[in-house]
Amino acid sequence: MKSLEAVNEFVIKFANVNGTGSASANNLFAKALFRMGLPVSPKNIFPSNIQGLPTWYEVRVSEKGYLGRRGGVDIMVSVNPQSMPQDIKEVEPGGYFIYDDTKPLDLRLIRNDVNIIGLPLTRICNEQYSDPRQRQLFKNVIYVGALAALLDMDFAVITQLVGDQFKGKEKLVLPNIHALELGHQYVKSNLDCPIGITVRTSDQVGEKILLDGNTALGLGAIYGGATVAAWYPITPSTSVVDAYEKYAKRLRIDPGTGSRNYAIVQAEDELAAMGMVIGASWNGARAFTATSGPGLSLMSEFLGLAYFAEIPTVLFDVQRAGPSTGMPTRTQQSDVLSAAYASHGDTKQVLLFPSTPKECFDMGAASFDLAERLQTPIILMTDLDLGMNDNMSEPLHWDDDRKYDRGKVLSADDLDRIERYGRYLDVDGDAICYRTYPGTHPEKGAFFTRGTSRDEYAVYTERGEEYEKNMHRLMAKWETIKQYVPKPQVIRSKQKTDTALLYYGTSEESSREAMDYLAEDGIHVNAMRVRAFPFNDEVEAFLHEHERVFIIEQNRDAQLRTLLMAEFELGPDKLKSVLCFDGTPISARNIRKQILLQMPGYNVTPLRRERVVGNGE
């Protein structure tokens, strides 16, 4: 059997039991590689129950800089008997299956094309620890130490990281280092090491950081000027508000009095949370809420009110697998259509699609400027993969000279110069009207509005012509909005081609890697990453210049493709779907496979050492 050999290019996956403390140890392993200068992309795949079911932690290690899911597993660390039959199937031919051999491996699981390595994890723990909880926790740390020897990692980096991780809890440092040494010394004394896959210090990380998207969003809200967060807890968005609160306690404190300059309100449900955001925003505060698919459904009615009454509103939607409860701890891009047309009647909502933590920060902060400038809801669409997993990202930057864009807001003096103020009067021809903060003027500017029709002066009416005039203006504003939302990013092939990829959000990294695979197959493509809805003219031009465009997205019903077809009146012969909706991030191999199946004259053959199983793996 030929064993896999690689330096700084591999996929490792840990199979554990939820609730056993494995996530901390697996995260320690990923961060050690990152500290050695290696680009990493960890993915935590966990169940929605509290404990007892299988959980996985996959780490992509790539000195070449590939950060999306590749597909396939080179090293499987399986310490969960429940999932072993599934785990060993995922290992690439020539790969490595590492397991706890305190008990013999079921002979039915053995594969002759895989290197099987046994570590007596349970026996070591039983000999070293008498406390059952310590046995459980330190088993995870022991296999990290063993991996350090098997992969020839710099052991000092890991021990240093333990010291940093338990800073302020020094009594935990030595026991964890001891557990690392137990695994490291066992391998050194009893097994041939290193294996064919090894790790070397690199310089490919540079100034990049590891950060999860939800933390970046919470920090972006702080820097964007948000002072009100109204929310109802829901996976996977809860940590957005947790992060906002964490940073608000440091950055939203009045230096003179020490009092808090922010409010966080846990509402009775998502509908109430959105109502609070609209009320706070109407009163002049910068307010936001965070939710996921079920919450978006409940908020739909109020999103229609904010659209029609033209009240600045910010919503962070961290998408998960639906419908209904679905798979609450798995990722999807499944809210695109429901967000784009949120509420009944003729509504169109502005969507932003970040793909990195830095974009979560930048777009999160910019959402408040856009909401006030455009006087409409801004829905930032991230997902569980980006939101809850550590992602390698450019550092976050903020210009201290940056001024907030409050949009068209009239002062008392402005109102004095106006004979009659019209809240819904298009003065400048861009379909964005002037507004006031309540209480600005004793007579002018204060107004009440509701979800029923009104004229340009906010006076209630059900005259059809007034309603039509208002709806036409809202569509004209939609055209104005295209000038303000983030533009798409385009990658051009050096070869002339009539084939293109179009993707968004967390599909970016795997899509870009798939482009390299397709080039090896002789298929050269142009690519565009859409970053916002409404789509601007560049998106339409890009679609028209290609014979076929593959739309890559993570949902069953091709929601972005549907949106593109509706907006540009394109047929299904031009826009072709590449889909993944199993709850895991789409892989580069999966993308390549689906595209080849739809290309005339091409057959799907294994790529390098690929075995096509499941998600292109």
Secondary structure by P-SEA (a helix, b strand, c coil): cccccccccbbbbbbbbccccaaaaaaaaaaaaaaabbbbbbbbbbcccccccbbbbbbbbbcccccccccccccccccccccaaaaaaaccccbbbbcccccccccccccccbbbbbbaaaaaaaaccccaaaaaaaaaaaaaaaaaaaaccaaaaaaaaaaaaacccccaaaaaaaaaaaaaaaaacccccccccccccccccccbbbbcaaaaaaaaaaaacccbbbbcccccccaaaaaaaaaaaccccccccccccccccccccaaaaaaaaaaaaaacccccccccaaaaaaaaaaaaaaaaaccbbbbbbbcccccccccccccccccccccccccccbbbbbbbbbccaaaaaaaaaaaaaaaaaacbbbbbbbccccccbbbbbcbbbbcccccccccccccaaaaaaccccccccccccccbbbbbcccccccccccccccccccccccccccaaaaaaaaaaaaaaaaaaccccbbbbbbbbcccccccccccccccaaaaaaaaaaaaacccbbbbbbccccccaaaaaaaaaccbbbbbcccccaaaaaaaaaaccccccccccccccccccccaaaaaaaaaaaccccccccccccccccccc
